[in-house]
Amino acid sequence: MGGSAFSSGEDALLTPRMPPPVYRAVRAHCHAVLARLFHTVASPLDGPDKADYGDVDMVVARPKMMMEEEGGGGGGDDGGGLDGVVAAFGGVRRAMVHRRCLNLALPWPASFSHHHHQSEGERERFVQVDVCLCASDDDLRWMLFRHAHGDLGSILGSIIHPYGLTMTEDGLYLRIGEMERSNRRRARVLVSKDPDVTLDLLSLPIARFWSGPFDEADDMYEFAAQCPMFSLSAQDDDDDDDDDDDGDKAPRNNAAYRRRIRRRPVFRRWVDDFQPRCRRHGRFLQPRTSRERVTADILTRFPDTRAEFHSRRTAFLRQRQEASIRQHLIVVVAAEQQQQQQSMLSPRLMPTYRACLIKALASVVFHADETFPVTLPEEGFVGPDGLYVMDRVLAFLQHQSAAVGSAAWERHHRGR
């Protein structure tokens, strides 16, 4: 969604911003045309303080022809349901397809030529229409939520990010703190893709959100500020520099945020005007919640999210523990045992002994290998939380590595 798909490059088209009467007329026309092709057709709620519009955004789901041919199937994700849209509009000057979205350049409505003074010889004017196909009505409703009220989605995203939440085109996600720097996408666990559930989680009035556009930007800012996660002290200094625009980026320190500040006046006023005013009046100076509290609340309310969150977190932490045990415990203990064996083994056999010992210790600790003549901890190496109890691992390695080494060396000779 945007308004500049055809305004640059070779053979660029003139797509001037539309005054409200032109915008409303084009949107109504698009709705009528698309309603012949799709069961569900809608547009996001407009943002506040709009004097003109760069494009017309339409969101559709459940293509009628495709559903008839497939016996009720949905639109899918490949954009196939957009077939026929260009022909249905007629007079399309240019069309571009990107996955599930279709950008159209339609002639400027002749009945509104007085809204744009055209001098003799001026290039022909067009309006840009973006048609996005959703796989289901649920996906469509989420899309409407994400893009409702202009910049509100970006504002809410900047509010919730410091508290471990991310909103993308696919839903609301809870991030696993220990994972997000090393594997950001894997660190995200889906919470919900229901807009009303999301609004409730953010403590925002559901009815007001859907009732219509805000009259002024300040009204929208005050709405967003009702979220308990908004405070002037909640600054997100994560230095994630990924440039994909999926909402999972730290505000203030990435290219997408800086572009938004430059190009989106309403978002810029949220940062440069509303927040300083709040500070001057002593509003929202202290945090009203914490990341830990937000995470605990979500994991309590959403069992599926809790199960997936703990499963991924435990697997990640165990993997990190295993790497640490290998690099900082087993290797060190093996080196110590190698020194103790110097009087019994020739120098050329030392590397082989060390390799046998490292492999054997890893098998015992990581796989509970009971084939070695040693006593394992009665409680095992792993605690109730699924993570290694490092004190047990260290104690075992310090007291049993010699016996494991002798058995491993004997097996090596028997196996030759």
C-alpha positions in Angstrom: 0.0 0.0 0.0 1.3 3.4 -1.0 0.9 5.8 -3.8 3.9 5.9 -6.1 3.9 2.6 -7.9 3.8 4.2 -11.4 5.3 7.7 -10.7 8.9 6.8 -11.4 11.0 4.9 -13.9 10.7 4.8 -17.7 7.3 5.9 -19.0 6.2 7.1 -15.6 2.6 8.1 -15.2 1.2 11.2 -13.6 -0.7 10.1 -10.5 -1.4 13.3 -8.5 -2.9 13.1 -5.0 -6.7 13.0 -5.0 -8.9 15.4 -3.2 -11.6 13.7 -1.0 -14.5 13.8 -3.5 -12.3 12.1 -6.2 -11.0 9.6 -3.7 -14.5 8.7 -2.4 -15.9 8.4 -6.0 -13.0 6.1 -7.1 -13.3 4.0 -4.0 -17.0 3.5 -4.5 -16.4 2.6 -8.1 -13.7 0.1 -7.2 -16.0 -1.5 -4.5 -18.8 -2.0 -7.1 -16.4 -3.6 -9.7 -14.7 -5.8 -7.2 -17.9 -6.9 -5.6 -18.8 -8.7 -8.9 -15.6 -10.8 -8.5 -15.2 -11.3 -4.8 -17.5 -12.3 -1.9 -15.7 -9.9 0.5 -14.6 -6.4 -0.5 -13.5 -3.7 1.9 -11.1 -0.7 2.5 -9.2 0.2 5.6 -10.5 3.0 7.7 -8.9 6.3 6.6 -6.3 8.1 8.7 -7.1 11.5 10.4 -6.4 14.9 8.9 -6.4 13.7 5.3 -6.6 16.7 2.9 -5.9 14.4 0.0 -5.0 10.8 -0.9 -2.2 9.1 -2.8 -4.0 6.0 -3.8 -7.1 3.8 -3.1 -6.5 0.7 -1.1 -8.9 -2.2 -1.6 -8.8 -5.6 0.2 -10.6 -8.6 -1.1 -11.2 -12.3 -0.3 -13.0 -15.4 -1.6 -13.0 -15.0 -5.4 -16.4 -16.0 -6.7 -15.2 -17.7 -9.9 -12.4 -19.6 -8.2 -14.7 -20.8 -5.4 -17.3 -22.1 -7.9 -14.6 -23.9 -9.8 -12.9 -25.4 -6.7 -16.1 -26.1 -4.8 -15.8 -23.4 -2.2 -12.0 -22.9 -1.8 -10.4 -19.7 -0.9 -8.2 -17.2 -2.7 -4.9 -18.8 -1.8 -1.6 -17.0 -1.4 -0.3 -16.9 -5.0 -2.5 -14.1 -6.3 -4.4 -16.4 -8.7 -7.7 -15.0 -7.5 -6.8 -11.6 -9.0 -7.2 -13.0 -12.5 -9.9 -11.0 -14.3 -9.6 -7.8 -12.2 -7.9 -5.8 -14.9 -10.6 -6.8 -17.5 -13.4 -6.1 -15.0 -12.2 -2.5 -14.6 -11.6 -1.8 -18.2 -9.5 1.1 -19.4 -6.6 0.1 -17.1 -3.5 1.9 -18.4 -1.0 -0.3 -16.5 -1.0 -3.1 -14.0 1.6 -4.7 -11.8 1.3 -7.8 -9.7 3.4 -8.5 -6.6 2.4 -11.7 -4.9 -1.1 -11.1 -3.6 -1.3 -7.4 -4.5 -2.3 -5.8 -7.8 -1.4 -2.2 -8.6 -3.6 -0.6 -11.1 -3.4 2.8 -12.9 -6.9 3.9 -13.8 -7.8 7.1 -15.7 -8.6 10.1 -13.6 -12.5 10.3 -13.5 -13.6 12.6 -16.2 -16.5 13.9 -14.1 -13.9 15.3 -11.6 -11.6 17.0 -14.0 -12.3 20.3 -12.3 -10.5 19.0 -9.2 -7.2 19.1 -11.0 -6.5 22.0 -13.3 -5.0 20.6 -16.4 -3.3 22.9 -18.8 -3.1 22.2 -22.5 -0.4 19.7 -23.2 -0.2 18.4 -19.7 0.2 14.6 -19.3 -2.8 12.5 -18.8 -3.7 11.9 -15.1 -4.3 8.6 -13.5 -5.3 7.3 -10.1 -3.4 4.4 -8.4 -5.6 1.6 -7.0 -4.0 -1.2 -4.9 -6.0 -4.5 -4.7 -4.7 -6.9 -2.1 -6.1 -10.5 -2.1 -6.4 -12.3 1.3 -6.6 -16.0 1.7 -9.6 -15.8 4.0 -12.0 -13.4 5.6 -10.0 -13.7 8.8 -6.9 -12.6 7.0 -8.8 -9.8 5.4 -10.0 -8.5 8.8 -6.4 -8.6 10.1 -5.3 -6.6 7.1 -8.0 -4.1 7.7 -6.8 -3.8 11.3 -3.2 -3.4 10.4 -3.8 -0.6 8.0 -6.8 1.1 9.7 -6.5 4.8 10.6 -3.4 5.4 8.5 -0.3 5.5 10.7 -2.0 4.0 13.8 -0.5 0.5 13.1 3.0 2.0 13.0 2.4 3.9 16.2 1.1 0.8 18.0 4.0 -1.2 16.7 6.5 1.3 18.1 4.7 1.2 21.5 4.6 -2.5 21.9 8.0 -3.5 20.6 10.0 -2.7 23.8 7.6 -5.1 25.6 8.4 -8.1 23.4 5.5 -7.9 21.0 5.6 -7.5 17.2 2.7 -7.0 14.8 3.2 -8.2 11.2 1.0 -8.7 8.3 0.4 -12.2 9.7 -0.6 -11.5 13.3 0.5 -10.5 16.7 3.7 -12.2 18.0 5.4 -12.6 21.3 9.2 -12.6 21.1 11.5 -15.0 23.1 13.9 -12.6 24.6 16.9 -14.9 24.7 16.5 -15.7 21.0 15.6 -12.4 19.3 19.2 -11.3 18.6 20.5 -14.5 17.1 17.3 -15.7 15.3 14.7 -13.0 15.2 12.1 -14.8 13.1 12.4 -18.0 15.1 12.0 -16.0 18.2 8.5 -14.9 17.3 5.6 -17.0 18.6 2.1 -16.3 17.3 -0.3 -15.0 19.9 -3.3 -14.1 17.7 -4.4 -12.8 14.3 -7.8 -11.7 15.7 -8.0 -7.8 15.7 -10.4 -7.7 18.6 -8.3 -10.1 20.7 -5.2 -7.9 19.9 -7.0 -4.7 20.9 -8.1 -6.3 24.1 -4.6 -7.3 24.9 -3.4 -3.8 24.3 -6.3 -2.5 26.5 -7.7 -0.4 23.7 -11.4 0.2 23.1 -12.6 -2.2 20.4 -15.8 -0.3 19.6 -14.0 3.0 19.1 -11.4 1.4 16.8 -14.0 0.2 14.3 -16.5 3.0 14.6 -14.9 5.2 12.0 -11.9 7.5 11.3 -10.6 9.8 14.0 -11.4 13.5 13.3 -7.9 14.7 14.2 -4.5 13.2 14.7 -4.5 14.1 18.3 -7.6 12.0 18.9 -5.8 9.0 17.4 -2.7 9.7 19.5 -4.8 9.8 22.7 -6.4 6.5 21.7 -3.0 4.9 21.2 -1.7 6.3 24.5 -4.4 4.4 26.4 -2.3 1.3 25.9 -0.5 0.6 29.2 2.7 -0.2 27.2 3.0 3.4 26.2 5.4 5.5 28.3 8.0 8.1 27.5 10.6 6.0 29.3 10.1 2.9 27.2 12.8 3.6 24.6 13.8 0.7 22.4 17.5 0.7 21.7 17.8 -2.6 20.0 20.2 -2.2 17.1 18.5 -4.6 14.7 19.3 -3.4 11.2 17.3 -5.8 9.0 15.6 -3.8 6.3 12.6 -5.9 5.6 9.4 -4.1 6.5 7.6 -6.7 8.5 7.2 -4.8 11.8 9.8 -6.8 13.7 12.3 -4.1 14.0 13.4 -1.9 16.8 12.0 1.7 16.5 14.4 4.7 16.2 17.4 2.6 15.0 16.5 1.2 11.6 16.1 2.5 8.1 12.4 1.8 8.0 11.7 3.9 11.0 13.7 6.8 9.7 11.9 6.6 6.3 8.6 6.6 8.2 9.6 9.8 10.0 10.5 11.5 6.7 7.5 10.4 4.7 4.7 10.1 7.1 3.7 13.4 8.6 1.2 12.0 11.1 3.7 9.5 12.5 6.3 12.2 12.6 4.0 14.4 14.7 3.4 11.5 17.1 7.2 11.5 17.7 8.1 15.1 17.4 4.9 16.8 18.7 2.6 14.6 20.8 5.3 12.9 22.9 7.2 16.2 23.8 3.8 17.7 24.8 3.1 14.8 27.0 6.6 15.2 28.6 6.0 18.9 29.2 2.7 18.2 30.9 4.1 15.3 33.0 2.1 12.6 31.3 3.2 9.0 30.7 6.6 9.6 32.3 6.7 6.3 34.2 6.2 2.7 32.8 2.8 1.3 33.6 3.8 -2.3 33.0 6.8 -4.4 32.1 8.0 -6.9 29.5 7.9 -9.6 32.1 4.4 -8.8 33.1 3.2 -8.6 29.5 4.8 -12.0 28.7 3.4 -13.7 31.8 -0.1 -12.4 31.0 0.0 -13.6 27.4 1.4 -17.0 28.4 -1.4 -17.4 31.0 -4.2 -16.4 28.6 -3.0 -18.4 25.5 -2.1 -22.1 26.2 -1.0 -22.8 22.6 1.3 -19.8 22.7 2.7 -20.9 26.1 3.4 -24.4 24.8 5.2 -23.2 21.7 7.0 -20.4 23.6 8.4 -22.8 26.2 9.3 -25.5 23.7 11.3 -23.1 21.4 12.9 -21.3 24.3 14.0 -24.6 26.0 15.3 -26.0 22.8 17.3 -22.8 22.1 18.7 -22.6 25.6 19.6 -26.3 25.7 21.4 -25.9 22.4 23.3 -23.0 23.8 24.1 -24.9 26.9 25.4 -27.9 24.9 27.7 -25.6 22.9 29.0 -24.1 26.2 29.5 -27.5 27.8 31.4 -28.8 24.7 33.6 -25.7 24.4 34.2 -24.7 28.0 33.9 -27.9 30.1 34.4 -31.1 28.1 37.3 -29.7 26.0 39.0 -28.3 29.2 38.6 -31.6 31.1 39.8 -33.6 28.1 43.0 -31.4 28.0 43.6 -32.0 31.7 43.1 -35.8 31.3 45.5 -35.8 28.3 48.2 -34.2 30.5 47.7 -36.9 33.2 48.1 -39.6 30.6 51.4 -38.3 29.2 53.4 -40.9 31.2 51.3 -43.8 30.0 50.8 -42.9 26.3 53.2 -41.9 23.6 52.9 -38.4 22.1 51.6 -39.7 18.8 48.6 -41.4 20.6 47.6 -38.3 22.6 45.4 -36.7 20.0 43.5 -40.0 19.5 43.0 -40.4 23.2 41.8 -36.9 23.5 39.3 -37.3 20.6 38.0 -40.6 22.1 37.5 -38.9 25.5 35.7 -35.9 24.1 33.3 -38.1 22.1 32.6 -40.4 25.1 32.0 -37.5 27.5 29.6 -35.9 25.1 27.7 -39.2 24.6 27.3 -39.6 28.4 26.3 -36.0 29.2 24.1 -35.3 26.1 22.6 -38.8 25.5 22.7 -40.3 29.0 24.9 -43.1 27.6 25.0 -45.8 30.4 27.4 -48.2 28.6 30.4 -46.7 30.4 31.4 -48.0 33.8 30.6 -44.8 35.7 27.8 -43.6 38.0 25.5 -41.0 36.5 23.8 -38.4 38.7 20.7 -39.9 40.2 18.6 -36.9 39.1 20.2 -36.9 35.7 21.9 -34.0 34.0 18.6 -32.2 33.0 16.4 -30.4 35.5 12.6 -30.2 35.6 12.7 -27.1 33.3 14.3 -29.1 30.5 17.7 -27.4 30.9 21.0 -28.8 32.0 21.9 -28.4 35.7 25.4 -27.1 35.1 26.7 -27.9 38.6 25.8 -31.6 38.1 27.5 -31.6 34.7 30.7 -30.0 36.1 30.8 -32.4 39.1 30.5 -35.4 36.9 33.2 -34.3 34.5 35.6 -33.5 37.3 35.2 -36.8 39.0 34.3 -39.3 36.3 36.3 -38.2 33.2 39.3 -40.5 34.0 37.1 -43.6 34.1 35.2 -42.6 30.9 38.6 -42.0 29.2 39.9 -45.4 30.2 36.8 -47.1 28.9 36.7 -45.1 25.7 40.4 -45.9 25.0 39.8 -49.6 25.6 36.9 -49.6 23.2 38.9 -47.8 20.6 41.5 -50.6 20.7 38.9 -53.3 20.6 37.2 -51.7 17.7 40.4 -51.5 15.5 
